[in-house]
Amino acid sequence: MSLTRSSSLRRRLLLSAGAALALSFFGVASAAPAAGEPAFFGVSGPLTGPNAQYGAQWKAGFDLALDEINANGGINSRPLQYVFEDSQSDPRQAVGIAQKFVDDKRILIELGDFSSPASMAASPIYQRAGLVQLGFTNSHPDFTKGGDFIWSPSVSQADAQPLLADLAVKQGFRHIAVLFQNTDWGRASKDVFVKAAAARGAHVVAAEGYQPTDKDFRATLLRARDAKPDALVLISYYSDGAQIARQARASGIDLPIVAASSVYSPKFMELGGDAVNGVTTNTSFFPDDPSPEVQHFVHAFKAKYNRQPDAFNAFAYDATIIAAYALRTGGLDRRGVRDALPKLHDVPSVVFGKANFDPTTRRVIGVKSVNLVVQNGQWALLGSKPALAVK
């Protein structure tokens, strides 16, 4: 059922944001709530450790999607549920979880892990066992090259880093120092960014790698400063990105900071405090987007959690919707799920509007980007009038 079928239907759907999402996504206005033996998907991701906030953001998105899916018939009248195993986004733990999931015949599709290195370490296990790994935050350009059971509704860094370079160059930065996580994801992202920046007339004067477990970035920052950049670019997650910003300001380095979209989290401001004010980033989801899909999702999320959603809530929500469509289309069968994914067309999506996969690359088609800045401890559209600070 489409939200645009008629004006009267639109008015009825808008009466309830949650109902609107369920109807537009599943097209079943009168389906009985799901009951009986559940169908399961597995989740490998961080619930503890330095990236735990991402796991918490995921759970909120999963749970909202499941409310709506199961209220409207579930998967062939069976409720959809998930098993979430805590990997701390560590590759070694992700491998163990992968083996556990492939041995558990209840698990029909796997979502995660959070980081590309963790997911890619586990990919061979999922591929050999014939269990789809839907890496919905895995942007490493090589992630989906792991085989025909490895899919991603995440934009590749090959597409995302040029957008970050655009953001830096449009702000007038021409001599850039890049600080990047020294992981497969961070190195691949840095390499794409360097080329994209050069193509836009900017020059990377320093590229400094660091380990995800590092806590002291002062020496790295001083080396970057000595290259005389006019801005810092961080290819980081929220936790390390916030600490880098804090230590930069404490060291008297007041250069503008542009950060990869992976810092887009409430925790970035919580951990970074005043030091992250003025940091710019970009994202494929922002709750002020006026599109109907986004606003219905925002209203439903607020009704359930009494707060605004962020990108990682939306990514998890979308991934659950995609998994549900694949399960409904392919049946409760692992290979059927794999076979269904290239056949899906215009899956309703908060992030993309309508999601379609390229059957060759096994990635979602299309890129959307919104530029943001931290103002008074809150994310705001870049170029918008600053909000008054709360006293």
C-alpha atoms as one frame of an Amber mdcrd trajectory, in Angstrom:
protein
   0.000   0.000   0.000   1.488   3.363  -0.961   1.475   6.481   1.174   0.727
   8.485  -1.982  -2.327   6.573  -3.201  -4.770   9.286  -2.214  -4.943  12.380
  -0.059  -7.543  10.793   2.221  -5.368   7.741   2.712  -2.414   9.986   3.489
  -4.416  11.771   6.160  -5.398   8.469   7.756  -1.865   7.142   7.690  -0.482
  10.288   9.268  -2.698   9.738  12.305  -0.170   7.229  13.545   3.482   7.371
  12.598   4.103   3.801  13.638   1.103   2.539  11.707   2.147   4.601   8.709
   5.554   3.005   8.626   4.168  -0.479   9.040   1.603   0.026   6.289   3.987
   1.623   3.834   6.669  -0.978   4.434   4.545  -4.102   4.527   1.315  -3.319
   2.724  -0.931  -5.230   5.110  -3.505  -3.065   6.832  -5.360  -5.919   8.494
  -2.789  -8.665   9.031  -3.088 -10.411  12.371  -0.155  -9.956  14.739   2.495
 -12.632  14.322   2.305 -15.620  16.633   3.847 -19.037  17.061   7.449 -20.192
  16.610   9.757 -17.219  15.932  12.003 -16.744  12.929  15.442 -15.455  13.935
  18.204 -13.289  12.585  21.571 -13.072  14.297  23.439  -9.889  15.193  27.171
  -9.662  15.806  28.127  -6.279  17.209  29.453  -4.250  20.147  27.425  -4.175
  23.355  30.450  -3.531  25.560  33.856  -1.986  24.977  34.790   1.300  23.289
  32.139   1.012  20.568  29.265  -0.103  22.818  27.158   2.947  21.973  26.791
   1.726  18.413  25.307  -1.546  19.654  22.848   0.357  21.844  21.855   2.495
  18.862  21.369  -0.638  16.781  19.094  -2.270  19.358  16.763   0.730  19.400
  16.433   0.562  15.606  15.965  -3.218  15.571  13.288  -3.138  18.261  11.226
  -0.412  16.589  11.310  -2.271  13.280  10.292  -5.532  14.953   7.362  -3.824
  16.686   6.020  -2.877  13.284   6.921  -6.080  11.428   5.364  -8.348  14.049
   2.259  -6.193  14.453   1.652  -6.706  10.741   2.002 -10.446  10.341   5.683
 -11.012  10.996   7.355 -13.404   8.583   4.620 -15.571   7.108   2.660 -15.141
  10.364   5.677 -16.009  12.526   7.227 -13.331  14.754  10.680 -12.107  13.807
  13.234 -11.982  16.637  17.000 -11.626  16.932  19.917 -13.051  18.880  22.500
 -10.338  19.621  26.006 -11.582  20.459  28.515  -9.079  21.847  31.665  -9.006
  19.712  33.027  -5.698  21.055  33.619  -5.246  17.295  36.763  -7.331  17.748
  37.679  -9.526  14.741  38.603 -12.522  16.879  35.314 -12.456  18.743  33.370
 -11.862  15.517  34.865 -15.079  14.103  33.696 -17.076  17.129  30.205 -15.588
  16.882  30.062 -16.414  13.170  30.782 -20.057  13.906  28.092 -20.048  16.604
  25.522 -18.549  14.236  26.206 -20.878  11.312  25.823 -23.841  13.675  22.487
 -22.512  14.981  19.942 -23.560  12.361  17.416 -21.061  13.733  19.516 -18.175
  12.374  18.350 -17.396   8.844  20.369 -14.215   8.159  23.113 -12.385  10.073
  23.401  -8.596  10.535  26.754  -7.021  11.388  29.434  -6.717  12.599  29.882
  -2.988  13.233  33.425  -2.462  11.933  34.523  -3.709   8.536  37.642  -5.447
   9.958  35.472  -7.472  12.353  32.936  -8.323   9.661  35.548  -9.219   7.058
  37.312 -11.559   9.478  34.033 -13.468   9.862  32.915 -13.332   6.215  34.644
 -16.575   5.103  32.711 -18.516   7.744  29.351 -17.123   6.618  30.240 -17.653
   2.967  31.298 -21.286   3.415  28.185 -22.070   5.447  25.791 -20.303   3.053
  24.413 -17.827   5.616  23.862 -14.266   4.382  25.969 -11.682   6.211  24.225
  -8.305   5.846  26.939  -5.848   6.890  24.789  -2.764   7.173  27.552  -0.492
   8.514  30.395  -2.079   6.548  31.721   0.510   4.137  35.117  -1.029   3.306
  35.232  -1.185  -0.524  36.256  -4.860  -0.411  33.659  -6.082   2.098  31.167
  -7.538  -0.389  33.942  -9.173  -2.403  33.874 -11.957   0.183  31.306 -13.942
  -1.801  27.716 -14.211  -2.948  26.393 -14.488   0.624  28.048 -11.181   1.632
  25.750  -8.146   1.127  25.654  -4.567   2.377  23.090  -1.732   2.468  25.984
   0.568   3.450  27.568   3.027   1.039  31.143   2.039   0.191  33.996   4.279
   1.310  34.837   4.515  -2.374  31.722   6.711  -2.567  31.692   8.134   0.971
  35.221   9.548   1.139  34.830  11.764  -1.941  31.838  13.303  -0.156  34.053
  13.948   2.881  36.637  15.538   0.583  33.870  17.719  -0.881  32.920  18.827
   2.638  36.507  19.781   3.484  37.219  21.589   0.223  33.926  23.486   0.225
  34.939  24.932   3.586  38.088  26.316   1.956  40.627  23.796   3.272  43.492
  23.090   0.878  46.280  21.728   3.132  44.912  18.865   5.166  46.331  16.565
   7.829  44.532  13.212   8.065  44.442  11.154  11.257  43.098   7.678  10.572
  42.522   4.393  12.329  45.321   2.077  11.258  42.941  -0.741  10.323  41.900
  -2.128   6.943  38.868   0.197   7.045  40.874   3.244   8.095  43.682   2.724
   5.591  41.306   2.082   2.699  39.272   5.161   3.642  42.387   7.305   3.938
  43.660   6.211   0.529  40.351   7.095  -1.136  40.216  10.443   0.698  43.767
  11.404  -0.362  42.957  10.791  -4.034  39.595  12.549  -3.795  41.140  15.580
  -2.072  43.850  15.857  -4.751  41.207  15.680  -7.483  39.508  18.662  -5.829
  42.640  20.788  -5.617  43.576  20.020  -2.002  46.771  18.435  -0.706  47.161
  16.023   2.197  50.283  17.343   3.927  50.331  14.614   6.607  48.652  11.233
   7.101  49.047   9.800  10.588  47.726   6.369  11.525  46.890   5.232  15.049
  45.600   2.067  16.677  41.925   1.869  17.680  43.048   1.114  21.249  45.292
   4.200  21.519  44.442   6.706  24.255  47.224   9.295  23.912  47.202  11.128
  20.575  49.392  14.085  21.513  52.528  13.007  19.633  50.441  12.181  16.564
  48.735  15.568  16.749  52.033  17.431  17.076  53.437  15.697  13.997  50.284
  16.636  12.090  50.498  20.244  13.326  54.141  20.533  12.208  53.075  19.821
   8.629  51.242  23.186   8.774  47.765  22.077   7.699  44.757  24.374   7.629
  42.443  21.584   8.875  42.425  18.137  10.431  40.401  15.299   8.910  39.557
  12.416  11.245  38.799   8.962   9.898  37.659   7.775  13.293  34.795   6.413
  15.361  33.020   8.553  17.958  35.199   7.476  20.918  38.660   8.027  19.410
  37.454  11.026  17.401  36.224  12.762  20.558  39.488  12.086  22.384  41.547
  13.389  19.460  39.510  16.601  19.453  39.929  17.010  23.219  43.669  16.449
  23.089  44.078  18.734  20.083  42.413  21.613  21.931  44.333  20.862  25.133
  47.553  20.991  23.109  46.695  24.409  21.691  45.842  23.030  18.243  42.775
  25.020  17.215  42.566  23.860  13.615  39.127  23.164  12.136  38.171  19.488
  12.286  36.283  17.560   9.610  35.336  14.004  10.588  34.073  10.890   8.852
  30.383  10.073   9.277  31.242   7.317  11.787  31.514  10.001  14.519  27.824
  10.865  14.095  26.596   9.728  17.504  25.316  11.424  20.671  28.369   9.964
  22.412  30.663  12.139  20.286  29.412  15.256  22.068  29.191  13.527  25.440
  32.824  12.413  25.266  34.180  15.447  23.424  32.443  18.252  25.327  33.244
  21.762  24.160  36.224  20.475  22.169  33.959  19.087  19.421  31.962  22.281
  18.890  32.533  23.299  15.280  33.418  19.797  14.068  31.786  19.089  10.704
  30.779  15.753   9.242  28.318  14.296   6.773  25.704  11.586   7.084  23.129
   9.795   4.981  20.433  10.289   7.631  19.401  13.344   9.636  16.091  13.600
  11.556  15.290  17.059  10.187  15.067  15.673   6.649  11.484  16.555   5.586
  10.903  13.430   3.464   7.837  11.383   4.526   9.875   8.229   5.173  12.215
  10.034   7.524   9.509  11.965   9.347   7.334   8.892   9.917  10.366   7.090
  11.316  11.307  10.045  13.528   7.780  10.308  14.957   7.576   6.576  15.661
  11.025   6.578  17.250  10.168   9.530  19.469   6.932   7.865  20.529   8.813
   4.733  21.615  11.983   6.252  23.092  11.140   9.906  23.793  14.199  11.134
  21.868  15.298  11.798  18.316  16.888   9.007  16.300  20.311   9.237  14.732
  21.894   7.591  11.717  22.816   4.324  13.427  19.249   3.903  14.709  18.098
   4.387  11.122  20.711   2.005   9.678  19.611  -0.781  12.042  15.934  -0.091
  11.363  16.494  -0.226   7.605  18.572  -3.409   7.838  15.767  -5.143   9.736
  13.238  -4.084   7.104  15.496  -5.404   4.326  15.996  -8.686   6.198  12.230
  -9.021   6.650  11.597  -8.442   2.944  14.235 -11.055   2.052  12.730 -13.566
   4.477   9.210 -12.970   3.205  10.350 -13.284  -0.399  12.817 -16.138  -0.050
  11.095 -18.125   2.656  12.530 -19.353   5.922  15.585 -20.772   4.225  19.164
 -19.480   4.199  19.770 -19.964   0.504  16.314 -18.606  -0.264  17.243 -15.402
   1.569  20.394 -15.058  -0.565  18.412 -15.680  -3.745  15.767 -13.112  -2.738
  18.121 -10.165  -2.196  18.910  -9.406  -5.866  15.189  -9.670  -6.671  14.084
  -7.057  -4.144  12.953  -3.824  -5.751  12.317  -0.434  -4.166  12.350  -1.687
  -0.581  11.044   1.240   1.533  14.026   2.792   3.285  14.482   5.586   5.799
  18.023   6.207   4.559  17.586   5.818   0.793  13.872   6.405   0.265  13.818
   3.196  -1.769  16.565   0.598  -1.498  17.780  -1.478  -4.438  20.840  -3.691
  -4.653  23.359  -3.957  -7.445  23.439  -7.752  -7.940  27.075  -7.612  -9.061
  28.555  -5.604  -6.188  25.854  -6.734  -3.708  25.677  -3.162  -2.361  22.778
  -0.777  -2.173  22.552   1.622  -5.107  22.690   5.364  -4.511  24.378   7.864
  -2.221  22.727  10.514  -0.057  24.635  12.997   2.080  23.752  15.784   4.516
  26.450  18.082   5.926  26.364  18.682   9.697  28.201  20.703  12.319  28.315
  20.498  16.117  26.732  23.678  17.525  26.366  24.181  21.275  26.777  20.464
  21.862  24.182  19.418  19.259  24.240  18.308  15.653  22.869  20.927  13.250
  22.721  21.378   9.501  25.901  23.062   8.320  25.097  26.664   7.478  22.019
  26.834   9.687  21.600  29.566  12.276  23.146  28.467  15.586  20.652  27.480
  18.262  20.742  29.307  21.571  22.764  27.472  24.187  20.692  25.989  26.984
  21.501  27.700  30.280
